[in-house]
């Protein structure tokens, strides 16, 4: 348990290495997006309504449909280089609460149930490699998010391409949409690679774009983030609704992965007791339920010790150790 921070660092480093090696040549242009990417915990929001028009609410494609090979020749398809391509015209349909169209993936921890999300406790990582191919008249498109579900449902993190540069917005107040802290990161031209990683570890939000990293602990700026639930989004969220149907944003993805792990918040406290007495150790952990526990004595697993507390009755010298 004391090596948890080292393990988290190794996991993040390992994922970064995987991202760096995930280039377009590994993708198969003959496959639908679900054949090249693990879409088993995502659903797709489209810039058209259920009738294929733009006057109604945005339609969605389920996780099962994505995994089964869903593709759309206009809005969600495999490019000639195997990339997963998203297109959102400025005239597209919009989701509830938004005035802008999107062709965007929304994370689902439990496929088919958008009510199961995660809190910023634990370790949560979104890795992506993409290119912005086209932008609307104002030059803006969101390519990654940590979106709020509970509370005011504000975006904790927005990763936005703005006329050749990538900006990161981190919400310092869970209930104030105007509280975003802005970080300008990489300068990237159209059709050039953007490698980004969003990590949330016990409230510490870290966003890296093409090697430029910025961090902010949102538990310190607003404790409300400790209990608000959030989820990842990735794709093409066009930030304009002005223009003609051939104007909009187009984004291609060459790598996309997400991961979640629990975090130990309180380590067991060492105790000294008299032989023959009872002793109880407890550990605090947070993450997506259900959490599983395992206890060890001197690096040897203790049988049937699978709860957040461990009681040893009638302590003897043989129970001493780490």
N, C-alpha and C positions, 0 to 999 in steps of 0.2 A: 504493500500500500504506500510505503514511503517513496517508492520509485515512480509514483503516478505522473509527476510532472515530466520526468525524463521520458516516460512512455508517450505522453501527449506530444512532446517535442519530436520524438522519433516518428510518430504517426504523421504529424504535419509535414515533416521533412520528407518522409516517404511519399506522401501524396503530391508534394511539390515536384519530386523527381518524376513521378508518373505523369504529371501534367506536362512537364517539359518534353517528355518523350512521346507524347500523344500527338503526332503530326498527321497531316491530311493523307499521307500515303497509306496509312493503316486502315482507311475507310473504304468501303465498297460502294461505288456509285450505283450498282445494280440493286442495292438493298433499300427498303424504306427506312426512314429515320429510326424506327424501332429495331431495325436489324443491325444498325451500327452503334446505337447508344442504349444504355440501360434506362428505359423509361418506365420501369415497373413501379415507381413511386412518384409519378407525375401525371397530371392531366393537362390538356391543352385548351386555352381560351382563344377563340377565333375572332377576327374582325368582321364577321357576318352573323346574321341572326339565324334562327332555326330554319327559315325558308330560303336561305341563301342570299337574302337582301341585306340592307344596312339600316333599315328603319326600326327594327326591334332590338331586343337585348342580345348581347354577344352569346353565341353558341359555344358549347364546350365538347371536347372529345375525351372520353373516359380513358383511364389507365389501360383497361382491357383492350380497347380499340387501338391504342397506340402500340401496345405490345404485339397485337395481332397484325400490325403492318399498315396502320392508317397513314395515308398521304393525301395531300391536296395540292393539285398542280399550281394553284395560285398562291396559297398562304402558308403551306407547310410541306416541304418536299426535300428530296435529296438532290444536291447539286452535282454537276459533272465531276467535281473532285471528291465527291462522297460526303460533303458537309451537310449538316442539317440546317436548312434555310427557312427563315421566317420572313414573311412580307405582311406589312400592315399599311394599307392606303389611308390617307388622311380622311377619306370619306367613309371609313369603315364603321361598323357597329361598335358600341362600347359596352363595357361591363357596368354593373350597378355602382353608382358613386363616382364614376369617372366620366370625363368628357372627351377622353382621348382613346383611339382604337389600339388594339394590341393583338399580336400573334405571339403568345407567351405561355410558357410552361409554369404550372403551379404545383408545388410539392404537396404530396399526400403521404404522411407517415403510414396511415392505414388506408390503402386504396379504396376509393368509394366513399370515404368519410372525411370531409373537410374539417370536421370539428376536433380531430385529433392532431394537435400541433405541439410545438416544443417551447419551453421557456429558455431564456438566455443562460440558465445554469447548465453545467455540463460542457461538452466540447462539440461544436457544430461547424462543419466545414463545407464550403461550396467552392469547387474548382471549375474553371472554364477557360477555354481558348476559343476566341471568335474573331470575326472581321466584320466591320460595318461597311456595307457595300453601297448603301444609298441612304440619304437623310431627307426629311421634309424641308420646306422653305426656311424654317427657323434653325435647322441644323441639329435638332435635339432628338435623341432616342435613348431610353433606359434599357440597359442590357443585363442587369442583375439587381436583385432586391432581397432584403429580409423584410417581409411584410407583416404587419401586425394583424392578428385575428381578434383578440379580445381587447377590452378597453376601448380606446378611441380608434383602434385599428389603423394606426398610422404606420408608415414605413420606417422601420428602425434604420435600415440602410438602403440608399439608392445609389446605383452605379450608372452614371449618365455620360453618354458620348455627346459632346457639345462642340460642333463646328471644328473638329480636328483635335480636340483634347478630351481627356477623360476626367470627370469630376466625381468625387465621392461625397455623399451627403449622409451624415449620421445624426439621427434625431436625439437631441439632448434631453427633451421632455416628452414623455409618452403621450401627453394630452395637448401639446401645442405644436400645430403643424408648421409654425414659423420658427421653430427652435433648431433647425438643422445647422450643424457645423459643417462647413464646406472645405474640402481639401482638393486642390488641383494636382493631379498626378501626371500621367504620361501625355505627351503630344503624339498623336497617331493619325496618319492620313487615312483616307478611305481605302478599303481593301488591304490594309496592313494588319498584322496580328496584334491582338490584345490578349494577354495572359492575365487572368485575375483570379485571386483567391480571397474569399470572405470567410473569416473565422470569428466565432463567438465563443469565448471560454470564460465562464463564470462572470459574464457581464463585460468582459474586455473585448471590444470589437476591434478587429484588425483587418484592414483591407490592403491588399498588395496588387498593384497594377504595373505590369512590365518591370517588376523589381523595385518599384517605389512604394514604400509602406507607411501607412498612418494608423494610429491606434487611439481609442478613446474608451474609458471605462464608463458605461452608461449607468451602472448601478450607483456610481458616485454622483453623476449629474442628475439622476432621477430614480429613486428606489422603486417607483412604480414599474419599471422595466423588469424587476425581479419576479413579478407574478404575471405579467402580460405574456400571452402565447403568440408565437410568430411562426413563419414558414418561409422557405426559400422560393424565389421566382427567377426564371432565366429565359431570355429570348429577345423579343422585339416589342417594346412598349413605346409606340410612336407618341411624341410629345407635341403633336399638332393636329388640328382638325380643320385647317384652312387649305384650300387648293382643289385640284381636280383628282380624279380617280387614279391617275398614273403617278401622282405624287405621294410620297410616304417614306417609310423606312424599311430597309432590307438588311438582315443580319444573318451571317452564316456561322455555325458553331462546329468546331473541330474536336472539341473535348468537353465533356460535362460530367461531373461526378459530385455526389453529396455524401456526407457521413455524419453520424451522431454517436456520441459516447457519453456515458455518465461521468460525473466528477465527484470525488471525495471532498466534502466540505469540512468535516471534522474527523481527524485521525483519532484512533483509540488512545486513551491516556494511560501511561504506565502506572501500575499500582503495586504497593508492597503490603502484604497481608500476612497474618499469622497462619501457620500450618493448621489445617483442619477447618478453616473458615471457607466461606464461599466468596467468589469474586465475579463481577460482571463487567465486560468491556462493551462499549458501543461505538458505532461508526456512523457518521452522517454522510449521506450521498444524495445527489440530485441528478435527474436525467429523465428520459422518457420511460414511463412504466411499461412493463414490470421490471424492476431492478432485481438483479441476482447477486448474491453475496457468497464469498468463500473466505474462510479463515485458515491461517497457517500458524504452526508453532515451529520456530527455527526452520522455516521454508518447507515444512512438511504439512500437507493439507490435513485438517482436522475433520474427521468423519462427521457427517450430518450437521456441520456448522454452516448453515446457509441463510441465516437471518441477519438483521442489522445489529443484533446484540448477541454476545456470547457469554454464557454463564458457566463457570467451572466450579462444581461443588467439591467440598472437602479437599481443598488445595493441598498438594504435597510438593516436595522439592523437585520432583520430576516435571512439575507443571511450569517451572521457572524457565524463562527464555524470551525470545523475541516473537 
